Amino acid sequence: MKLTMHKISQGEDEVIIKYQVMNEQVKAIAGMVQGVGQKICAVAEGTTMMLLPESILYLESVDGVTYAYLEDQVCRVESSLFELALFYGGRGFFRCSKSMILNLYKISFLKSEPGNRIRATMENGEQVMISRRYAKELRQILKGGSKEDEE
């Protein structure tokens, strides 16, 4: 996807989206521009908070409980990984293993590992392993396609 930005000195900010096919990514971008962004309800240290999905590095399920990992904090989330992957898949969230979802926009760099796995280093320095089951799909996404494009 190509991004073109122009700074203007006056007038109203404007976003123009040109697309060939209306897909989940285009819908998500339009939703963010229109301020439709759904927040995720989470609990940390006894306090309930509403998280912007864009602030989450990754989500992990441990013993049936889902946690959201932020830059410097971990919060418990009521939704399941399946629900979160389904709802936020078009906003850069990618299922990388049976128990984890990564925010692709928060990855600093990737490194291929033996066994067809990929090691992702997140913006905060944490390293997450992408299992070989999901590595092929990630490579396809990084090439500019998605699993849906193949069908």
C-alpha positions in Angstrom: 0.0 0.0 0.0 1.3 3.4 -1.0 1.1 6.4 1.4 1.3 10.0 0.2 1.2 12.9 2.6 1.2 16.6 2.0 1.4 19.4 4.6 -1.0 22.2 4.1 -0.8 25.7 5.6 -4.6 26.3 5.8 -7.9 24.6 5.3 -9.3 21.4 6.7 -7.3 18.2 7.1 -8.4 15.7 4.5 -7.8 12.0 3.9 -8.4 10.5 0.5 -8.4 6.7 0.2 -8.0 5.1 -3.2 -8.6 1.4 -3.5 -9.2 -1.3 -6.0 -11.0 -3.7 -3.7 -12.7 -2.8 -0.4 -11.0 -5.2 2.0 -10.6 -5.4 5.8 -7.5 -3.2 5.8 -9.2 -0.4 3.8 -12.2 -0.6 6.1 -10.0 -0.4 9.2 -8.1 2.6 7.8 -11.4 4.4 7.0 -12.7 3.5 10.5 -9.6 5.0 12.1 -9.9 8.2 10.1 -13.6 8.5 11.0 -12.8 7.9 14.7 -14.7 4.6 14.8 -11.8 2.9 16.6 -13.2 0.4 19.1 -11.3 0.4 22.4 -10.5 -2.7 24.4 -11.6 -3.0 28.0 -8.7 -4.1 30.3 -7.9 -4.3 34.0 -4.5 -3.5 35.5 -3.7 -3.2 39.2 -7.4 -3.2 40.0 -8.2 -0.3 37.7 -10.4 -0.7 34.6 -9.1 1.1 31.5 -9.9 1.5 27.9 -7.0 0.6 25.6 -6.5 1.9 22.1 -5.6 -1.2 20.0 -2.7 0.7 18.5 -1.0 0.9 22.0 -0.9 -2.9 22.3 2.4 -4.7 21.4 0.9 -8.2 21.6 -1.8 -10.2 23.3 -1.2 -13.5 25.0 -3.5 -16.2 26.5 -2.1 -17.9 29.6 -4.2 -20.6 31.4 -7.4 -19.3 29.7 -6.8 -15.6 30.6 -5.9 -13.1 27.9 -3.3 -10.4 28.6 -2.5 -7.2 26.7 1.2 -6.3 26.7 1.8 -2.5 26.4 5.1 -0.7 26.2 5.6 -0.8 30.0 2.5 -2.5 31.4 0.5 -5.7 31.3 -3.3 -5.7 31.5 -5.9 -8.5 31.7 -8.4 -8.5 28.9 -11.9 -10.1 29.1 -12.1 -11.0 25.3 -10.6 -14.2 23.9 -7.7 -14.3 21.5 -10.1 -15.6 18.8 -12.4 -12.6 19.2 -9.6 -10.2 19.3 -7.9 -11.7 16.1 -11.3 -11.6 14.3 -12.1 -8.0 15.3 -8.7 -6.4 15.0 -7.1 -8.5 12.2 -7.6 -5.7 9.7 -5.8 -3.3 12.0 -2.5 -5.1 12.0 -3.1 -7.8 14.6 -1.7 -11.1 13.5 -2.1 -14.6 15.1 1.5 -15.7 15.5 1.0 -18.9 17.6 -1.8 -20.8 19.3 -1.6 -18.5 22.3 -0.4 -15.2 20.9 -1.4 -12.3 18.6 1.1 -9.7 17.5 0.5 -6.1 16.5 2.5 -6.0 13.2 2.9 -2.2 13.5 4.9 -2.6 16.8 7.6 -4.9 15.4 11.1 -3.4 15.2 12.7 -6.2 13.3 12.3 -9.8 12.2 14.9 -12.6 12.1 14.5 -16.1 10.5 15.1 -19.0 12.8 15.8 -22.7 12.3 12.7 -24.8 11.8 10.9 -22.2 9.6 10.1 -20.0 12.6 10.6 -16.2 12.8 11.8 -14.2 15.8 10.1 -10.8 16.2 11.6 -8.1 18.3 9.0 -5.6 19.5 9.5 -1.9 20.0 10.1 -2.4 23.7 12.9 -4.9 23.0 10.9 -8.0 23.9 11.3 -11.0 21.6 8.4 -13.1 20.4 8.6 -16.3 18.4 6.3 -16.8 15.4 5.5 -20.4 15.0 6.2 -22.2 11.7 2.4 -22.7 11.3 1.9 -19.0 11.0 5.3 -18.0 9.5 4.2 -18.6 5.9 1.1 -16.4 6.3 3.3 -13.6 7.8 5.7 -13.8 4.9 2.8 -13.5 2.5 1.4 -10.4 4.4 4.9 -8.8 4.4 5.0 -9.3 0.6 1.9 -7.3 0.3 -0.7 -10.0 0.1 -2.9 -11.9 2.6 -4.4 -15.3 2.9 -7.7 -13.9 1.5 -5.8 -12.9 -1.7 -4.9 -16.5 -2.5 -8.5 -17.6 -2.4 
